[in-house]
Amino acid sequence: MTDHHRPTWLPGLPMRLPMKVSMALAGVLFLALVIINNLLQTAAAPQGMISFQLAGSAEQAHSIIRSWSDGRLGLAYTALWLDFAFIVSYLATLLQLTRHFTRDRPGIRERRIARGVRVVFVLAALADVAENLVLLNNVNPATDALSLAAAILALLKYTGLILGVAGLVIIRAARRHPLQPAG
């Protein structure tokens, strides 16, 4: 029998089935969104849907929508609707991963950071939902207000996800055992 060594950054406890399912679903949905995003890349939208998310003006949004008029606009709608399922799956994965990473962390500081990380992940997901709703309404006709709102919400989403992942790194880097009292 071979002895498998777990990486030191993973807790010693195995992942539970709901976490494995949500990770697999998030991975499949992410892959589908990446494929659709690659199909949406045009000269006006070099990063596909991401270009549309970050278009800060109606002029930019119109330019991107016109570049998708050859049948790709349906793909853009598909990506936006599919993203709602992705939001649910990535949020479930990140919340379960946060719980998983704190299972062997009894400290108050780690629990407080984990609570903050969960709040940040939920806020990022809510910003993502709001962004999708704004983008769905910004297709016909695109307006400056909706384009700017979508860009701000996208930046809030990305910032929240980055901060949340940074919090997970802090949780995992926290000391495993309390300091020994001097004496």
N, C-alpha and C positions, 0 to 999 in steps of 0.2 A: 504494500500500500504506500502510495507516495504522499509526502507531506506537502500540502499546499500552503504557501505563506501569503497571508493577506497583506496588502499595502498598509503602511502605518497610518495613512490618512483615512482609512475606512474603519468604522466601528467594528468591534469583534462580533456583534450580533448580526445575523443574516437579515436581508431585506424581506419584508412581508409581501404577500401576493398582491394586495392592492397597489403597492408602490411599484412593483414590477409591471403590472398591467398599465398603470398610468404612464410610466416611463416608456413602455413600448408604444402605447397609443400616441404619446407626444412625439416620439421619434418618427413614427409613420406619418403623422400629420405634418411634421416639420419637413420631412423629405418631400411630401406632396407639394407643400407651399414653395419649397426651393425650386422644384421642377416648374411649377406654374410661373414663379418669378422669373426664371430664365427665359421662358417663352414670352414674357411681357417686356423684355429688354428691347428698346428701340433707341434711335439717335436722341429723341426727346426725353426718353426715360432710360438712361444707361444702367440704372440699378433696378429697373422694373418697378414693382409696387413700392419699393422703398423711395424711389424718386417721387412718386405720386404722394406718398405720406409726407414727405418733406418739402413739397412744393409750397412755397410761402405766399404765392399770389395766384389770382384767378388766371392770369396770362400763362403762367407755367403749367397750371392744372389743365387748361384748355389745350395747350400744346401737347401734353402727354395724352390726353383723351383722344385728340385727333390722330395721334400716332398709333393708337390702339383701334382705330375705326375699321380696320381690315379684319374684323372678327375676333380680335383679341380683347375687346371690351367685355365680352361674355366671360373670358378667362379672369379678367380683373374682378368682376362680380363674384365669380366662383371663389377666387382667392379670399375676398373679403368675408364671404359667408363661411368658408372653411376655417377661416381664422377664428371665428367664434368658438368652434369646437376645439381648436388648438389652444385658445386661451384657457378654457376649462381644464384641458389635460395638462398644460404646463403649470398652471396654478396648483392643481392637485399634486403634481410631481414635486414641485418646489416646496410646498407645505409639508408633504410627507418626508422629503429629504431633510428638511430642517428638523423635524421630529426625530428622524433616524440619527442625524448627527448629534443630537443632544441626549440620546438615550444613555450614553455613558458619561455624561457631563452633569454631575450633581450640583455644581456651583451656582450660586445666586447670580453672579455676573453673567455666566453663560446662558442661564435661563432668561435673563433680562434682554440680552442681545438677541436671543432666539425669538422672543416675543416681538422685538422691534423688526427683526428680519421678516417675520410673518406679516406684520402690518405693511411693510414696504412692498412685499410681493403682492399683497391684496390690492394696494393702491396702484401698483404698476398694471395689474390685470384690469382694474377698473378704468384706468386711463386708456388701455388698449381697447376695451369695449367702446368707450366714448369715441375714441379715434375712428374705429370702424364705422360707427353710426354717422359720424361727421363725413367720412369719406364716401359712404353710400349716398349721402345727401349732396355731396359736392360734385357729382358726376354731371348732372344736367339741371341747371347750368352751374358751373363752378363760380364761386364768389371769393373775393379776397378774404372776407371774414372766416368762411369755412376752411379755406386753404390754410390760413394762418392758425386757426384753432387746431386743425389736424396736425400741423407741424409741431405746435407746442405740446399737444397730447402725445405725439410720437416721441418727442424728446423726453417728456416726463416718464413715459413707459420705459425707454431704454435706460434712463438714469436710475429708475427704481430697480430694474433688473440687475444692473451693474452693482448698485449699492447692496442689494440683497445677496448677491453672490459673494461680494466682499465680506459681508457679515457671516456667511457660511464658512468662509476661509478663516475668519477670526475665531469662530466657534471651534473649528477643528484644530486650530493652532493653540488654543487655550491649554493650560497645564492639565495633565491627566490626574495628578494626585495633589492634594493640598500640600502646601509647604510645611516642612517639619518645624515644630516650635523650637526656638533656640534654647539651649539650656542644658 
